[in-house]
Amino acid sequence: MMKQGTTILTLDNGYHLWTHTEGKGNIQLLCLHGGPGGNHEYYENFAEKLSDLGVQVSMYDQLGSWYSDQPDFTKQENIDKFLNMDYFIDEVEEVRQKLGLDNFYLIGQSWGGILTQEYALKYPDHLKGIIISSMTDNIEEYVANINAIREKEFSDDELKFMKKCEAENDYANDRYQELIDALNRGYVDRKQPPAISHLTDTMATPVYNYFQGDNEFVVTGKMQGWDRRQDIHKINVPTLITYGEHETMPLATARRMASVIPHARLETTPNGGHHHMIDNAPVYFAHLKKFLQDVENNTFKE
């Protein structure tokens, strides 16, 4: 059995990652957080929620994030070396090796869902199944959806104001931030949970800004243009796609992905935003448990 609790991994590049393993059993689940630059915290209760299945849950903060080492991203050499998708995909594989995971499940939330798809395409050999939680297979349809959300939620004046702030790079504007907060309450963290809030911001802002931009409702960073629509049919392991029914990602995309990935099932969570594992935990975990049980029992049907 794997070591329980916290282990600091030393990567081959010399940096350190914070990892944490909880739960006993034969099912191994590795969790990839979103952001990029977010952290592991919405996975903290997964071992408890899945304990009756016998699941060992391992999570980690990606390089640059919260409890893990944070390279100096004012240095161009570190940006070039680490702030690219290939680095983070290979980091997943190194974590898998160093934790000794094999025949395991990989779950990725949001940006972690990008890494999960990429990992399944590049390193399929050790996977038993994957869970893509709240992520599309391309950025274009996500951007179209967040723009549609903004148009639905805001008046012409508010939209004009937001676009002006964005054009002028005035993201710190108080009124702009109030509008973004309203979107976050509606589509990202609908439950506004107190349990994982902090006295300080835990987001790795340099990483987030570089890939995403200022907030969840603009994509101005390096993630622009990411597109795996032509490739996801090559993912051959059992796949669960799980979306909140009131979130930033377009459900139409999830339905298409579920029809294209050969062994995929789509589950949606009512009243769930982008973090639907918190917004509506009972439904989210019921879907996740059913998927894990079906794959374990060889009864998985799309």
Secondary structure, DSSP 8 states (H G I E B T S, - for coil): ----EEEEEE-TTS-EEEEEEE--SSEEEEEE--TTT--SGGGTTHHHHTGGG-EEEEEE--TTSTTS----TTSHHHHHHHSSHHHHHHHHHHHHHHHT--SEEEEEETHHHHHHHHHHHH-GGGEEEEEEES--SBHHHHHHHHHHHHHHHS-HHHHHHHHHHHHTT-TT-HHHHHHHHHHHHHHT-TT--STT--SS--S-HHHHHHHT-SSTT---STTTT-B-TTTGGG--S-EEEEEETTSSS-HHHHHHHHHHSTTEEEEEETT--TTHHHHTHHHHHHHHHHHHHHHHTT----
